[in-house]
């Protein structure tokens, strides 16, 4: 004979409410459902257990011997279930012994300090890795990191939870004294050398693909690892670059010597994601993502107001675009 399905906690809750309310109609009122739904649940429970739980021939409803035993055990089971749920929810808020988080350079240098300060009590010990995406992705894949903030949502890897932190547009960074055309990328490329992000970085790969689509064929002479150095080169009059608000914040010290203008056309953007493994950190990834978006909105983007206030309205914070 096939094994019957396990007891349903919701059905047990209905049964206990019937007993303690003194009847099915009163129980329906407490549970916010109909009397027929309550009666059906009790009948299904009796069928599952192959016993009669309630003597329906008397009013108020009386319990059989089996019903009395189930009432006592059901209350214990429901109490344990509530305690278990509370323990699991609380566990997500207990300081972890060690949290390992990877942050791409631009995020680490701008939002990172604010985020770590707000989450300091989340873990007893922290390991924070920053650097280029390929190295961070590899470390995450080797399970050397618990959380990863990156411009790649790792969509090709199964079993992950993903939170978009922001979507930001690319724009142009030009030397402050540049007076040439700004509405034509080919014209800019003819006047200035292109300062590239390294091809070892995801931003370098994405900007190179964009330039190919735009028909820009600039000689590969200058490429650098970080946004701070890329913008330093532009500020020094060496060339021009594509950049984003977060990258501009990374090179904030150079902004007074830069001319930041919108990218001709529109639609070239990148997103920043926080990824974690499903069911390993409970609600911690969602809480970290919530704090991260708050930090970006409150502590980071307003710093661009004086130098590139026009771009702030083009940044989308959080999962909803």
N, C-alpha and C positions, 0 to 999 in steps of 0.2 A: 504494500500500500504506500502511495507517495506521502512524503512527510508534509504535514500541514504547515501553512505559512506561520512565521513567528507572530507573537502578539504585537498589535499596533498600539503604540503609546497614546495616540489620539483616541482610539476606541476605549482604552482603559480610563482616560480622562473623562470621557462621556459617561462611562459606567459609574465611576466614583461620584460624579456630579449628580446622577440620577439618585443614587443612594442617599447622598447628603442633602439633596434638595427635597427629597421625599416623593419624587414622582417624575415622570418623563416630561410633563408639561412645564413644571417648574424648572427642570434641568434645561429645557430648550430656551427658556427665558434667560437663564444665566449664561448660556453658551452663545446666545445670539443666533440660534438656528430654529428649525421647525420641530414640532413634536414628532412628526413622521420620520424625520431624519434621525432623531435620537432613538426612536423605536427600532428603526432599521439597523442602526449601529449596534444596539444591544443584541438584536436577533443574530446579526452576523458574528458577533463575539461568541454567542452560544453555539452557533454552528461550527465555528473554528475549534472550540474546546470540546464539542460533543457533549455538553452538559446543559441543564437548565439552570440559569442563574437567578431568575426572577419568577416569583409566583404572581402571575397576572390576574389570578382569580380573586384577590383581595385588594382593598384600598385602605390606606396607602399601600404602594407596592411593597411586598415583603421579599426578603432574600431567602433563597434555598441555602442549604449547608454549603454547597459549592460556591454559591454567590457570596456568602459571608467570608469564606477563605479568600476568594479572589479580591474582595473589597480590601481586606487587610493587606494582602500582598501587593495589590495595585497601588495603594497609597505609598507603600515603601518604594516600589519601582519608580513612581512618578517623582518622589522626593529625591531619589538618587539621580534620576535623569536631570532634574533641575540643577542639582549640585554639580553634576558633570559638565553641563553646559556653562555654568558660571566659572568652573575651574578652567575650562578650555579658553573661555573669553578672557579670563584674568591672566592666563599664561602668556597671552600675546603682549601683555603690558608689563610683565615682569622683565627686569633687565636681563638681557642675554649675557652669557659669560664672555662671548666674543662675537663681534659682528664685522664681517669683511665686505667692504664696499668698493667698487671701482667707479671712478668718475673721469670722463674725458676732460682733457686739460682746461678747455674754456669754462666748463661748468665748475671744475674743482677750484679754479682761481677766482671765480666770481661769486657763485651761489654757495660753493662748498663750505666756507667758514661759517656762514649764517646757518646753513642746514645742520652741520655737525653741532653747533652750539645749541640749537633747539632740540636736538635728539640725543644730547649727551647722556641722559639718564636711560636711554634705551639699551645700552650695552655697558658692561663693566670695562671691557677692552675693545679698542677699535683698531682695525687695520684698513687704511684708506690708500688705495692705489690710484694714481693718476697717470695719464699718458695717452698714447695713440690707440685708436679703437682696435686694430688687429691684435695687439698684445693683451688688451683687456678682454676681448672676446675669447681669446685662447685660454686665459686664466679662468674665466667664468665657465667655459666648457670643461675645464679640468676640475671644476668644483673648488677652486681656490678662492672664489668670490661668492658671496651670498646674494648681493644686489649689484646691478650694473646700470649706470646712467650713460647712455650712448646715443649717437645719432642713428643707430641701427636697432630696429625692434626685434631682431633675431627671429624673424617670422619663419625661417627655415628650420628652427629647432622646436621640437614638440615639448609639451608639458610645461610651458612658461606662462606666467601672468604678466601682462603688459599694461603700463600706464603712460599715456603721452603727457609729457610735461609742458611742451610748448611747440608751436610751429612758427618759424621765423623766416622773413624774406632775406634774400641776398641783396646787397647794394654795393655801390662802388666806393672804394677808398682811393683818393687821389692826393698827391702832394698839395699842401696848403697854397702854394703859389702857382698851381696849375691854372692856366687860363684858356686852354684849348677847348674843343667841343666836348660836351658830356652826354649828348643824345645819340652817339654813334660809337659802338664798341670797336669797329674796325678803325675808326679815326683815332680813338684813344690808343689802340694798339700800335698804330703807326707813329704816334708821338712819344710813347713811353714804353719801357720794358715791362713785361708782365711779371709780377712777383707771385709765384705759385706756393700753395701749400704742398708739402711733400706728397708724392704719390703713394707713400706708405700709410697715409691717413685717409679716412673715409671722406672727409671734406675735400681732400685733394683729388680723389677719384671722381667725386660728384661735380666739382667745378670744372674739371678737365672735360667730362662728358658734355657739360653745358656749353663750354667754349667750342667744342667740335660741332655741336648742333648749330651754334651761332656763326659758324664759319670763321672763327678766330684761330689763325695758325701762327702763334707766337713761338719764337725759338725758346727751347727749354734751357734757359741760362741760370735762373735764380729760383730756388725753392727752399722752403724752411719748415721746420717741424711745428712751430707754435704760432698762434694768432698774434701773440705779443711781438714776436720777431718779425713776422710778415708786416705788421703795421709800423714797426720801427723802421723797416726798410723804405716803406712808402713815405713816412714822415721825413726821412732823410733825403727825399727827392729822387730815389733810385728808380722808382717805377710806380705801377698801379696794381690794385688787387681787388678781387671780389671778397666780400666779407659779410658777416651777419651781426645782428645786435649783440649776441652773446660774445662773439669774437671781438667786437669793438670794445666791449666792457673789459675783456681780457687785456686789451692794449690801451686801456683808458688813459694812461699817462701820455700817450702819443697823440690823442685826439686834438689838442690845440694846434698841432702842426699838420692836420689832415683836412681835406675837403671831402665830406661824405655826401653823396648824391644818390638818388634812386637809380636803380638799374633800368636801362631802356627796355620798354616792354614790361611784361609782368609774368608771374607764375613760377619763377624759380625760387623755391623755398626748401627748407629742410626742417625735420622734426627732431626733437630730443625725447628719448624714451627711458623709462625705468623698467627693467625686467628682473624677474625673480622666478624661482621654481615654484610651481603650484603646490599648495598644501604643506609647505615646509616652514613658513614663517607666519602662518595664519593671516591676521589682518595687518601685519607690520608693513608689507609693501604698499598697501593702500594708504596707510598713515604717513609713510615716508613721502609718497607721491603728493599727498595733500600738503604736507609741510613744504616740499620743494616748490610747488606751484605758488604757495603763499610767499615764499622767499623771493622768487623771481618777480612777482608782481609788486611786492612791497619794498624790497631792498636792492633789486638789480635794475630793472627797467627805468625807474625814475632818474637814475644817474645819467641817462642819455638825454634828458630833457633839454639841457642847454645846447648840446652839440648836434643832436639829431632827433629832436622832438617829433618830427614828422613820421619817423619809423615806428614809434611806440604803438600807434593805433593799428599797425599792420601785424603786430605780434599777437598770436592766439595762445592764451594760457590754458593748460589743462586738456582733458580729453575731448571736450566739446569745442569744435571749431567755430 
